[in-house]
Amino acid sequence: MTIAPNGAIILSMYKVEWKDTAGRGCEEEVKDLSLALARATELGIPVTINGGGMVIVGTFGADSVSNGILPNGEKYTWYKRRYVKK
């Protein structure tokens, strides 16, 4: 939220941008960051979120561990849980 010089309240809008399967740019404006993150997670593809004085880029949504295997096929071990790359 921003206050304009005339005292009016300006609500921050967030723009979610992505490319469709044909490579065309798409965008959708939402009223807050939680809705932008929800839309990005729903899309499940790389997106850019602009708004609130910041830019967030990535593919959103939780990765999972299923039967001890990560989504990329690697085993999820005790070492993986504790290992921090420097």
Backbone as CSV, one residue per row, in Angstrom:
resi,resn,N_x,N_y,N_z,CA_x,CA_y,CA_z,C_x,C_y,C_z
1,MET,0.848,-1.169,0.000,0.000,0.000,0.000,0.895,1.234,0.000
2,THR,0.514,2.218,-0.781,1.261,3.463,-0.885,0.301,4.625,-0.699
3,ILE,0.778,5.691,-0.083,-0.033,6.898,0.082,0.410,7.914,-0.974
4,ALA,-0.519,8.338,-1.815,-0.233,9.332,-2.855,-0.107,10.718,-2.219
5,PRO,0.537,11.668,-2.927,0.684,13.029,-2.392,-0.641,13.672,-1.988
6,ASN,-1.738,13.289,-2.644,-3.039,13.873,-2.303,-3.714,13.130,-1.142
7,GLY,-3.019,12.157,-0.556,-3.550,11.424,0.582,-4.321,10.160,0.208
8,ALA,-4.484,9.913,-1.087,-5.212,8.723,-1.521,-4.363,7.471,-1.278
9,ILE,-5.022,6.388,-0.948,-4.329,5.118,-0.742,-4.269,4.375,-2.071
10,ILE,-3.062,3.967,-2.449,-2.863,3.215,-3.682,-2.510,1.785,-3.289
11,LEU,-3.366,0.849,-3.643,-3.091,-0.548,-3.345,-2.138,-1.116,-4.364
12,SER,-1.171,-1.884,-3.887,-0.212,-2.513,-4.796,-0.884,-3.647,-5.538
13,MET,-0.714,-3.670,-6.834,-1.184,-4.782,-7.650,0.037,-5.610,-8.002
14,TYR,-0.178,-6.876,-8.183,0.891,-7.779,-8.578,0.556,-8.358,-9.936
15,LYS,1.565,-8.407,-10.794,1.370,-8.943,-12.136,2.113,-10.270,-12.238
16,VAL,1.385,-11.319,-12.625,1.983,-12.630,-12.861,2.142,-12.769,-14.374
17,GLU,3.366,-13.004,-14.826,3.649,-13.114,-16.258,4.243,-14.482,-16.562
18,TRP,3.848,-15.074,-17.683,4.370,-16.370,-18.109,4.217,-16.494,-19.608
19,LYS,4.800,-17.546,-20.158,4.642,-17.840,-21.590,3.809,-19.099,-21.727
20,ASP,2.855,-19.074,-22.664,2.026,-20.260,-22.886,2.791,-21.275,-23.724
21,THR,2.159,-22.393,-24.031,2.836,-23.469,-24.760,3.265,-23.048,-26.169
22,ALA,2.640,-22.013,-26.714,3.019,-21.509,-28.043,4.095,-20.425,-27.939
23,GLY,4.530,-20.101,-26.702,5.564,-19.093,-26.512,5.054,-17.671,-26.439
24,ARG,3.729,-17.506,-26.413,3.156,-16.160,-26.312,3.183,-15.691,-24.863
25,GLY,3.507,-14.419,-24.663,3.507,-13.840,-23.326,2.089,-13.678,-22.795
26,CYS,1.884,-14.084,-21.556,0.584,-13.949,-20.890,0.800,-13.207,-19.580
27,GLU,-0.222,-12.535,-19.105,-0.130,-11.867,-17.812,-1.493,-11.777,-17.161
28,GLU,-1.459,-11.705,-15.843,-2.689,-11.568,-15.061,-2.366,-10.693,-13.859
29,GLU,-3.206,-9.712,-13.582,-3.020,-8.856,-12.415,-3.903,-9.351,-11.281
30,VAL,-3.321,-9.387,-10.090,-4.061,-9.779,-8.891,-3.811,-8.734,-7.813
31,LYS,-4.639,-8.731,-6.772,-4.573,-7.634,-5.810,-3.523,-7.781,-4.712
32,ASP,-3.030,-8.999,-4.453,-2.002,-9.109,-3.423,-1.039,-10.263,-3.720
33,LEU,0.044,-10.286,-2.942,1.104,-11.264,-3.182,0.632,-12.697,-2.974
34,SER,-0.219,-12.933,-1.992,-0.682,-14.301,-1.754,-1.468,-14.835,-2.948
35,LEU,-2.259,-13.987,-3.591,-2.983,-14.410,-4.789,-2.028,-14.633,-5.961
36,ALA,-0.988,-13.809,-6.050,0.011,-13.975,-7.112,0.745,-15.302,-6.935
37,LEU,1.132,-15.616,-5.709,1.819,-16.881,-5.443,0.902,-18.071,-5.694
38,ALA,-0.370,-17.939,-5.329,-1.329,-19.019,-5.574,-1.502,-19.259,-7.068
39,ARG,-1.588,-18.191,-7.851,-1.744,-18.329,-9.304,-0.489,-18.959,-9.914
40,ALA,0.686,-18.523,-9.453,1.943,-19.075,-9.957,2.035,-20.568,-9.644
41,THR,1.620,-20.962,-8.456,1.636,-22.375,-8.066,0.663,-23.165,-8.924
42,GLU,-0.490,-22.597,-9.176,-1.510,-23.243,-10.013,-0.992,-23.476,-11.433
43,LEU,-0.255,-22.499,-11.971,0.292,-22.629,-13.326,1.349,-23.727,-13.389
44,GLY,2.195,-23.821,-12.372,3.207,-24.862,-12.319,4.314,-24.743,-13.357
45,ILE,4.495,-23.556,-13.913,5.541,-23.300,-14.905,6.320,-22.059,-14.467
46,PRO,7.493,-21.793,-15.058,8.242,-20.593,-14.667,7.428,-19.322,-14.918
47,VAL,7.394,-18.460,-13.911,6.667,-17.192,-14.007,7.521,-16.069,-13.439
48,THR,7.110,-14.843,-13.727,7.678,-13.654,-13.103,6.540,-12.945,-12.390
49,ILE,6.764,-12.598,-11.128,5.781,-11.829,-10.360,6.390,-10.455,-10.126
50,ASN,5.710,-9.412,-10.593,6.143,-8.030,-10.408,5.145,-7.315,-9.517
51,GLY,5.637,-6.551,-8.556,4.751,-5.748,-7.733,5.336,-5.521,-6.358
52,GLY,4.796,-4.532,-5.666,5.253,-4.243,-4.321,6.727,-3.870,-4.251
53,GLY,7.269,-3.349,-5.355,8.666,-2.944,-5.372,9.645,-4.098,-5.506
54,MET,9.166,-5.263,-5.935,10.059,-6.410,-6.090,9.686,-7.239,-7.305
55,VAL,10.608,-8.089,-7.712,10.388,-9.028,-8.814,10.780,-10.411,-8.301
56,ILE,9.895,-11.376,-8.477,10.159,-12.758,-8.059,10.045,-13.623,-9.303
57,VAL,11.052,-14.465,-9.532,11.070,-15.316,-10.716,11.254,-16.762,-10.287
58,GLY,10.489,-17.666,-10.889,10.695,-19.079,-10.597,9.476,-19.920,-10.899
59,THR,9.625,-21.212,-10.598,8.518,-22.148,-10.683,8.074,-22.395,-9.255
60,PHE,6.825,-22.153,-8.959,6.333,-22.225,-7.590,5.569,-23.510,-7.339
61,GLY,5.576,-23.926,-6.096,4.913,-25.158,-5.715,5.894,-26.010,-4.943
62,ALA,5.377,-26.842,-4.106,6.237,-27.673,-3.264,6.734,-28.886,-4.036
63,ASP,8.010,-29.171,-3.878,8.541,-30.423,-4.385,8.139,-31.503,-3.389
64,SER,8.209,-32.709,-3.796,7.789,-33.772,-2.904,8.828,-34.872,-2.835
65,VAL,8.726,-35.646,-1.778,9.521,-36.848,-1.626,8.519,-37.983,-1.591
66,SER,8.668,-38.914,-2.516,7.742,-40.043,-2.588,8.528,-41.340,-2.483
67,ASN,8.233,-42.098,-1.456,8.930,-43.370,-1.218,10.441,-43.188,-1.175
68,GLY,10.888,-42.076,-0.558,12.315,-41.833,-0.396,13.031,-41.362,-1.643
69,ILE,12.286,-40.955,-2.683,12.873,-40.496,-3.940,12.454,-39.050,-4.204
70,LEU,13.435,-38.200,-4.556,13.153,-36.818,-4.931,12.561,-36.769,-6.336
71,PRO,11.931,-35.643,-6.721,11.367,-35.532,-8.068,12.385,-35.755,-9.194
72,ASN,13.674,-35.448,-8.928,14.702,-35.645,-9.966,15.251,-37.072,-9.994
73,GLY,14.698,-37.973,-9.148,15.099,-39.372,-9.163,16.164,-39.752,-8.140
74,GLU,16.776,-38.742,-7.475,17.790,-39.035,-6.467,17.141,-39.532,-5.182
75,LYS,17.895,-40.351,-4.429,17.399,-40.828,-3.141,17.460,-39.693,-2.130
76,TYR,16.436,-39.571,-1.302,16.390,-38.578,-0.234,16.923,-39.243,1.022
77,THR,18.150,-38.901,1.399,18.816,-39.556,2.519,18.984,-38.600,3.685
78,TRP,19.435,-39.144,4.800,19.723,-38.317,5.972,20.739,-37.245,5.587
79,TYR,21.726,-37.604,4.780,22.736,-36.659,4.337,22.090,-35.508,3.563
80,LYS,21.154,-35.784,2.683,20.481,-34.743,1.891,19.724,-33.783,2.805
81,ARG,19.116,-34.303,3.861,18.334,-33.443,4.763,19.220,-32.497,5.534
82,ARG,20.441,-32.901,5.832,21.323,-32.090,6.670,22.390,-31.313,5.902
83,TYR,22.584,-31.652,4.646,23.645,-31.043,3.840,23.272,-29.628,3.434
84,VAL,24.171,-28.696,3.689,23.973,-27.311,3.278,25.133,-26.933,2.365
85,LYS,24.823,-26.549,1.132,25.876,-26.149,0.190,26.416,-24.789,0.577
86,LYS,27.710,-24.630,0.447,28.329,-23.334,0.772,28.869,-22.689,-0.475
